[in-house]
Amino acid sequence: MPDPRAAIGRERRRLMQIRTAFEAGLGRGQSASLDLAEFYLAGAAYIVSSMDRLHFQDQIIHDLLVERIPGDDTEAHRRLAVLDERQNNSRALVEEFQIAADALRVAGQSGCQVFRAAAQHFADTFDSTMEARRNPFERYTDQLFSDDDWLDVAGASEEADKMEENLYNAVRRSAPDGIDPETMEVIYH
């Protein structure tokens, strides 16, 4: 297996690429002549799956840090409580997004306008629910986590890799001209 931290970084980079492409597609979707339902559904499937993995990974990181950071480091524990709240808000946001995607799957092209509104809400709200894209607890994880911990966090498997690749390729295949996720720039905050 490759370095688990590199695998986590790759997953998160690709999520940002898909989100950037997806949001570009939302802008294009204003044209009633474009049928973007397949692209929206592929993008939503990727984003939901990837966010589920991100939540899983971040929960493990959170729980290990709560356990290992000394109790007298009140500032770190306060920030961990904020992280936990953000994660809960993010899970709820992703669940709403999944419901909107399910409704689009049933409605087809005629449901695109309603879906775009829900997806735009998701996109607008997402960044405010998440922490900085760089690990805000890097000082602690570098000191307190072993290679085995990072393997647990990554939760990598052949099956997970194959599913991610299939979802990623579905977005690429359905993307409108000029919106290839592979070419999307990733900017770290």
N, C-alpha and C positions, 0 to 999 in steps of 0.2 A: 504494500500500500504506500502511496506517496505520503509525504509529510502531511499529517492531519490538519495542521494550521494552514498549509497551502491549499488543501482541499476545501476548507471552510472559506478561505479567501476567494477561491475560484467560484464557489457557489454564490457567494454574496455579490461578486462582480457581475456574474451572469444575471442575477436577479435585477441588479440596477440597469443592466443593458436592456433586459426585457421590459422593465418599467418605463424606461426612456422611450423605447420603440412603441410600447402600448400607448403612452401618453401622446406621442406624435400621431398615432392612428386615431386617437380620440379627436384631435384637431381636424384631421382629414374627414372624419365621419360626418361633419356638418353637411357635406354634399349628399343630397338625397339619392344621387345616381350611383353612389358607391355602395356595394354590398360588402360590409366589413364584419358581418356576424361571425363568420368562421374565424377571422383574425381575433376578434374580441373574445370569443370562447377559448381559443388556444392561449391567448395571453392571460386570460383569467385563470385557466387551469394551471399554467406555469406559475403565476404569481401566488395562487393559493397553496399549491404544493410546496413551493419554495419557502413561503412564509411559515408553513407548518414546520418545516425543517429548522428554519431560523428560530422559531419559538422554542422548539425542542432543545436546540443547542444553547440558546441563551438561558433557558431555565436551568440546565445543568451548570452552566457557568455561574449563574446567580447562586444556586444552592451550594456549590462548592465554596464560593467566596464567603457566603454567610457563615458557613461552617469554619472556615480557616482564617479569616481576618480577625485579629484580636478584638475582643469585645470593647476595649477602651478606645478603639479607633471609631469614634462616634460619627465622624464626617463620612467615612467610607460606608458605614452601615446606613446612614441616612440616604446616601446616594443609591445604595442597593434597594432600599425601600421605594425610592422614586423609580428605579429601573423596573421593579416588580409591578408597580402601578402602570407604567408605560406598556409593559408586556401585556397586562390584562386588557388595557385599552386597545392595543394592537390586535389582540385575538378577537375582540368584539368587532372591530372594524373589518377584519378579514372575513369574519362570519357573515356580516352584512353584504360584503362584496360577493361572497359565494352565493348567497340567496339571489342577488341581482343576476349573476351569471346563470343560475338555474332557471330563472324566469326567462332570460334571453334564449336559452336552449329550447324551452317550450314554445316561445312566441316566434322564434326565427327573426328574419329581417325586420318584420313589423315591430319588434320589441327593441330595436336598436336605439331609438331616441330615449326611451326610459332608461335603458342600460347605460347609455353614455352619461346621463345625468348622475346615476349612481356611481359609475366608474370615476367620473370627474370629482365627485365628493370624496371617494376613496383616495384618489391621487392628491387632492388638496389637503386632506387630513393626515395622510400617512406620515409625512416627514415630521409633523408636530407630535406624533405619538412615539416616535422612535428616538433613540439616543444618537449621538454622533456616529458617523459611519466607521470611524476608527474606534478601537476598543478603549473605552474610557477607564477601564480597570487594568490596562496593560501592565502597569507597575506591579500590581498584585498578581496577575495571572503569570507573569514572567517569573516571579519569585515563588509562588505557591503551587503551581501546576506542574505535574510530571508529564512525560510523554504519554503514559497510560491515561492520564486525565484527558489529554487532548484527543486521544483515540476514542474515548467515551463520548466526548463532546461532538466530535465529527460524525459519529454514528454512520460512518461510510460502509457501504456494501456494494457488491456488484449489482444487485437488484436496484438499489437506490440510484446508483450511477446511470444504469440503463433507463430507468424511468425518467430521470432528469434530462437525459440526452433526447429521449423521444419527445418529451414535452417541449424542449428547446427547439428541436427541429420542426415540430408542428407550428410553432410561432413563425419560424423563418419561412416555411413553405406558404403560409397564409398571409404573410405581411404584404402590404401594398408596395408598389414600386417606390424605392428610395427610403424604405424603412426596414432595413435589415438590422436586427439586433446585434449581429456580429460587428457592425461598424459603429455602434453607439459608444460614444466616449463616456467613461466613468470618471466622475469627479468626486474625490473624497473631501469631506469637510473636516 
